[in-house]
Amino acid sequence: MITLTIPLRDIIIHPQDNPDLRALPEAEAVALLTQAYAFLDAPLTIRLEAETAVIEADLNSIDPTDKYIVRLRENAAREASRGRYSRAVKVYDQILAQAPLLVEIRRDKGMSLLEMGQTAEAREIIRQALALNPKDPYSLLLMGNIYFPTSQQTAEQFFTRAAQYAPEDPYILSNLASVLAKQEKYAEAMPLFEQALVADPGYPNAGFGLALVYMHREQYAKAVETLETLFAQPASVDIRSEGVYQEAWRLYRRANLELVRANPEKYMAYVRQLRDEVEAAGGVEIELVPDNSIGTMAVAEIAWHHNRSRHVVRYKDSAPTIVPHLVAHELEHINLETVARQADNNRFFITTPATREAAETAVLPEISQLKRSGALGDMLDTFVTQIISGLVNQLFNLPLDMMIEHALYYNHPELRPVQLISLTQTMSDNLQVLTDSQVKRLTPRLIYNANLTMNAAYAVFTDHLYNGRTNFTDPYEPLATCGLAVSCSACGWRRWMSTSRGMSMTWWIRWPASSSWKPGTAGAKMKSGRWKKRAGPATRRCSKRKSRRRSCTA
């Protein structure tokens, strides 16, 4: 026999339309209580004593510390943590058959049902948990979650009540703040998000929610700062947080974009100042020229390549949100070439008829197939020349682009917002190689795979540069090129090469102390923007697991 003594004011008969049992005739109140506690599946005796319900149930319950119960709870928690919610529910039912009074088991079962999309079943099992303990803050929290999509007023009532019993819990504070923010009560929501982050700085829901409030209030710099603080924390291991991180990464890019849109001239003014510094260091005048006729968004015309007395950086002014970064990139290019020239470290890399013939021979079988298909008609020869030249340029320029972006990021933090927006556009353009079926069909496999691998390497580099604040690598993860891409980008090229109109430079450099990324370290795997170290030697091999997903080691 078990006995429950619960104040009538705390008992929840119906979450949304709860009657006041104290105002009802005793017989009616007892009838409602009998129905509410029928889930105990045992003979009940219910009486009212001074605004308190005394419920006696003729059942036995195993001690929750019993080894069998403890083992089942561990199994259920393990299944739920892996996202196998239906298995977890079955184990929870086994536990409840032996220990029906365990509130946390009903609560955890309700959480699993909610994750499975079985909202009605989840609502009932959480109501049962609250019938056993109306002051359980996490059951109140879950009930609020259930009503959040359909009734924010009801959700707010449950969250507020949960906060009364757990005033410092980051999950409860964050959910209460979220429902207030949803109702545009930003002034009330912000301090709650901040309290949640004090309790748990790495809780993604709180960081994302606070940043979202800043976005609604057009405080874009605050939104960026909040998300950067969140991303600097260790990632949550909870599988349910993955979606929050995805939204946070998108919000981070949007916040930076709005920051740039709010004052694009600010970044261009900084670039002009940078031009003056590079000009003074190199002793050669640099002219910035808007020119929408050029084939790329920006290009540096080096003085000694063109027999001029000054450098010229031409740029298209049609995209003001990314132009400052592109011009800064070309200025850094000029700066590095100047340094190499002063150190007498220049190297020339050129193609010859023999090297071009070798390249064309390597792809000849596929070119012959394209010719027979007639897919490109009279443009075939031009197309082959273009894709080989493009690949050569990419091979030479990619390492230098990485070096330039690294230098811009660490030496010019003022440009980080516009740098992120520009690199996001670059990553989007590069991704077309992977997603455009026509590109894949028309491009010789050797060239296509090389291009795709370098794009993946650039994505890995960029994600690492931003230290978990971006997730550009995600689309490339299933590819066999992933292993080589990570090898190229993370294992540490010590020689950096680039070419500009037939000229390139070679530097032997030490890795900047400001970066945690060290050449030659054990392989690292990028998973959804988060770097996870793995032990083992660096290889360039992709192994196929039983799950049929490629796992790449670098």
N, C-alpha and C positions, 0 to 999 in steps of 0.2 A: 504494500500500500504506500502510495506517495501522496504528499499534500503540497499544494501550491497556495500561497497567500499573496494576492495581488490587489493593489488599490483599483477601484472601479474606474477612476479617471484615466488610468494608464492603459486599460485594456482596449485593444483594437479589434472591433468586430468587423468593420469594413474600412479599408484604408482611406477611401475618398468620402464616404458618407457615414461617418461613425456616430452611432447614437450615444447619447449621454445616459449611461446605465443608472446613474444616481437619480435621474428624473423619472425613471420608468417604475411602474408597479413591480414589486418583487418577483411575482410569478413570470411576468414578461421578461424581466432581466435574466432570471434563471434559465428560461427557455432559450434566450439568445446565447447565453454562456454555454449551455449544453451543446448547442449546435457548433459554437466556435471551437470547443475542445473535443469534438467528436473524433478528430484525427488521432487521438491517443488510443483509440480502438480498445477501450476497456470500460467496464462499468464505472459511472461517475456519480459522485455525491457532491452537490453544489449548494452552498448556503451563503447568505450575505450577512456580514457583521460590520456595522459602523463604516459604511462606504468601502468595504473591502470584500472581495470575493474569496471564499475558501473552497478550493477545488480538490476533492479527494478522488484518486483513480486507483482502481484495484489492478496494479501491474507491478512487475519487477523490472529493475534496470541494473545492468552490469556496471560495475565501477569503471569510469572512463580511463583509469590508469591500468586496467587489465591489459596484459601483454597482447592478447588477441586483438583487442580494440585498438591499441596503439599501433600494431602492425597494419591493420586495415586502414587506419587514418593516414599512415605514411604512404601506403599504396595509392590511396585516393588522391592525396595531394600531389604525388608524383605524376599520376595520369593527367590531372588537371593542369599542372605546370607545363606539360608537353602538348596541351591543346586537345587531348583525347577525352573530351568532356563526357561522352556517352558512357565510356568505361568508368569514369570517376563516379557518375551517378549510380551505377550498379553497385559499386563498393559502398557508397554512402547509404544506400538502401540496406545493405547487409549490416552496417553499423547500427542504423536506426531500429532494425528489428531486434537488436540486443540491448541498445541503450537509447530509448526513445526521447529521453529528456535532454540530450546533448544539443544545446542551442546552436553551437558553432557548426555542427554537422549539417543541420537543416539549412543554416545560412550558406555554407559552402556548396551544398547541393543546389540551392536556389541560384547561386552565382553561376554554377555550371549550366543549369537549365537556361539561364539568361543568355549565356554565351552561345548556346545551341539555338537561340531564337524562340524558345518555348516560354513566352512571356507570361501567359496565364498560369502555367504550372509553377513558374518561378515566383510569381506574386503570391500564390497560395502557400507555398512552402516557407516563404519569408514571413507571411502573416502568422504561420504556426510558430516560427521561431520567436516572434514578438509576443505571441500569446504566452509562451513560456517565460520570456524575459523582456518586458516592454521597454527596458532601459538599455538593451544591448545596442551600442552605437553603430556597429557595423551592419546589423540587420536593418536599422533605421536608414542607414546610408544606402543599402541596396534597394530598399523600398522606394527611396527618393529617386534612385537611378531608373527604376522601372517606370516611374511616372514622369520623368524628365521630358521625354519626347512628346507626351500628350497633354500634360497638365503641369506647367511650371509652378503654379501656385501650390499644388499638392506636394511637388518635389521640394519646394522651398520649406514647407512645414516639416517634412521629415528630416531634411538636412539641418535645419535650425535645431530641431529636437536632438539630433545626433550630436551636434556641436555642444549642447548643454552637458552631455555626459562625457565627451572627449574633446575638450576645448583646444587642445594643441595638436590634434591629429591632422597631418597634412592632407590626407585623402578627403576627409570630411570637410576641412576648410576649403580645399580646392573645389569640391563639388558645390558647396554653398556659394562660393564666389562665382562659379560658372553659371549657376541658375540666375544669380543677380545680374551678371553681365548680359545674359541672354535677354533680360528684361530692361537692358540699357541703364541699369543702376551702377554705373561704373565707379562712382565715388565710394559706394559701399563694397564693391567687389575687390578693388585694388588692395586695400589693407589685408583682406583675407588671403588673397594670393600671396602677398608678401609674407604673412605669417606662416603659410604653408611652406614657402621656400626657406624660411628660417629653420623650420623643423626638419625639412629634407630638401637641401639645395638641388639634388639631382632628380626630383620628382618631375617627370616630363609634363604631366598634365598641368601642374601649377605654373611652370615656366612658360609653356605654350599659352595658357590662359591669360597670364599677365601681359605677355607680348601682344596678344590679340586685342586686349583692352587698349594698350598703347597705340596700336594701329587704328582702332576706331576713333581714338582721340587725336589722330594725326601726329603723334609723337614718335616719329619713325626712328630717330636715333635711340630713343629709350627701348623701342622694340628690338632693334638690332643688338643693343647691349644686353638685354635680358636673355635673348636666345643664345648669344655667344657665351654667357655665363652658364646657361643650361648645358650647352654642348661640351663645355670644359669639364663637366662632371662625368664620373663613370656611368656608362649606359645601364639602364635598367635591364635586368635579365628576364623580366616578365614579358612573355610573348605578346600580351595584350597591349604593351606599350609601343609596339612596332608601328602601328597606325598613327600614333601621336607623333612619333619622330618624323614620319613621312610628312605629316602636315606641318610640323615645325620647320623642316627644311624648306618646304614651299613658302611658308610665311617669311622665313629668313631672306630668301631671294626677293620676295615681293617688297619687304620692308626696305631692303637696300635699293631696289628700283625706285620706290617712292621717295627715298632720301635723295637720290640723284635727280629725279624729276623736279623735286621741289626747288633745286638751285643748281642747274647744270653748269652755269657760268663759274660757280665756285671752283669746280674741278678743272675747268679749262684755264682759269687764272693760275691755279697751282701748276698746271702743265707748262704754262708760259714761264713761270718762275723756274721750273726744272730746266726748261730750254736754256735760260740764262746761265744756270749753273753748269750745264754740260758745255755750253759755248765757252764759258770762261776757263773751264778745265782743259778743253782741247785747243783753245786758241783759234778756233775756226767758227765763223758766223753760221748760224742755223736759221733758215727761213721756214716758217710754217705757212703752207699755201693750201687753202681750200680748193679742191679740184675734183669735181664729180665725174670727170672723164676717165679716171684711172680704173684699172681692172680690179683692184682690191680696195678694201676700205681705207688702208693707209700704206704708204711705202716711203722708205728712206732712200734718197739719192745721195750717196756718199760723195763728197767733193772730189776726192782723188780718183774715183771710178769714172767721173764725168769731166775731168779736166776743168774743174771749176774752183773758184776761190771760196765757196761756201757750200755747206750741206743744205739740202732741201727735203723737208718732210711734207709730202702731199697727203691730203686726207679728204674723204667725203664728209661733208657737213650735214648729210641727210639723217644721221642717227646720233643726235646730241647726247644720248645717254651712254654711248660706248666710245665715242670719238676721243674723249680725254685719255682713256686707257690706251687706245690704239696709238695715239700720238706719243704717249709716254713710253710705250713699248719700243717704238722706233727711235726715240731719243736714247733709250738705254742701249739699243743696238749700236747707235753711233758711238756712245760712250765706250762700250766694250771693244769695238773695233779700233777706236782711238788708243785705248790702253794697250791692245795687242800690237798695234803699229809702233807705239813708242817703245815697247819692249822688244821690237824686232821679232815678233812671234807669229807673224802672218803666215798662212799657208794657202796655197791655191789648189782648188779642187775643180777639175773640169772634166767634161765628158769628151770622148773622141769618137770618130766614126767606128772604131773597133769596139769600144764599150757599148755604143748604141746598137751595133749589129749583134753583139752578144746578148743584150737585153731582148732584142726582137726575136732572136733565135729561141730564147728560153720560153717565150710565149707563143711561138709559131703554130703549134698544133691548134690552140684555141682560136688564134687569129684566123686560121684556115677555116675553122668551123663557122666563125662569124661571117667570113667572106661568102661561104656557100649559102648561109641563111639569108644573106642580103639585108640583114637587119639595119646596117648603117649605110648601105649604098655607096655612093662616091665619097662619103666622109670617112671611110675606114682608115685610110692611111693617116689622115689628120688626127683621127681619134687615137690611134696607136701612139703616135708621136706625143700627143698631149698627155696621155696617161703615164707614159714612161717618164716624161719630163716632170710631171707632177710628183711621181713617186720619188725621183731623185731629189727634187727640192724638199720634199717632206723628210726624207732620210737625213739630209744635211741640216735642215732648220729645226727639226723637233727638239734635239738636245739643247740648242741655243735658246729656243723659245722657253723651255723649262727653266733655264738659268735666268733669263730675263724676268720671267714672272716671279721667280723666287726672290730676285733682287728687288723688284717693285714692291712685293708684299712686305718684306722686312725693312726696306729702307724708306718706303713712302706709304706708311699706314693711312695717311690722309686720302689716298686714292683707292683704298680697299673696296668701298661700295661700288665705285664705277668699274673696278677691276673684276669684281664678282659678276656684275651684270654682263660685262663683255665676255668673260670666260664661259658664262652660262650660254650665251649665244653661240660661241664657238663649239661647245659641247653638243648643242642641239644640231648645229650644222654637221658635225662629224658623225652624229648618230644616224644621219640619213644613209650613210654607207651600209649600216646594219639593217635598216628598216625598209629601204627602197629596193623592191624586188627587181626592178629594171636595171639598177646599177649592178646588182649581183649577177644578173643574167648576162650582161654585156661585157663585164670586166673580166679579163683573164684571171684565172684563179690565183696564180702566183702574185700578181699585183694586188688583187682584191684582199687576199689574206694579209699581205704586208701592210697595206693601208689600214685595214681593220685593226691589226695588232698595234700599230703606232697610235691609232685613235684611242684604243683601250689603255695604252701606256700613258697617254696624256690625261685620260680620265683618272687613272690611279694616282698620277702625280698631283692633279688638282685636288682630289679628295684629301690626299695627305697634306697638301699645302694648307688646306682649310681645316685640317685636324678634326674631322667628323662633322663639320658644319654643312657639308654637301654630300650628295650621294650619286655622283655622275657615273661611278663604276658599275652600279647595279645592272644596267642592261647588258653589260659585257660578261657578267659572272658565269653564265652557263657555257660560254664559248671555249673551244679548245685553245683559242689564241690568248686566253686569260693568263695562262702560266708564263708565256713568253712576254706578255705585256708587263706583268708584275716584275719579271726578271729585269726587263729593260729599265723600268722606272724606279724600282725600289732597291735593287741590289747595288746600285751605285756606279753610274758611269763616272769615271774619273777624267775622261777626255771628252770635252764638249766641242762639237764642230758645227759650223754653220756656213752657208754660202750666200753671197749676194752678187748676182751677175758674174758668176764664175770665180768669186773670191771667197775664201773662208778663213777662219782663224781657229787656232787650237790653244786651249788653256789647260794648264795643270793646276788644279785648284784644291784648296782645303775646304772641307765642308763648313759652312757658317755655324758658329757656336750657338746661334739663336734657334737653330732647328734641332728637333729631337730625332730627326730622320738621319741615320748614319749609314754611309755606304758600306755594303758588305755584311750587314746584319742578317740574322736568320730571317727566313721568309715571313711575310706578313700577308694576311688575307683580309681584304676589305669586305665587310658584310654590312650593307645598308648604311654606309657612311661611318661605320665604326671599325677602327683598326684593332685586330686581335692577333697578338704575337703567337707564333707557333715555334716550337723547338725543331731543330733539324737543319741539315745543310741546305744551302741554296741549290736548287735544281731548275731545270727548264722542262719539267715534265708534268703532264696532266694525267691523273689517274681516274679511272671510272669506278665509282662506288656502286654498291648494290642498288642504291636508290635511283641510279641512272642519271644522277646529276653530276656534272663535272666538278671536281674539287681540284683547285690549282695550287701548286706549291711554287714558290719562287726562291 
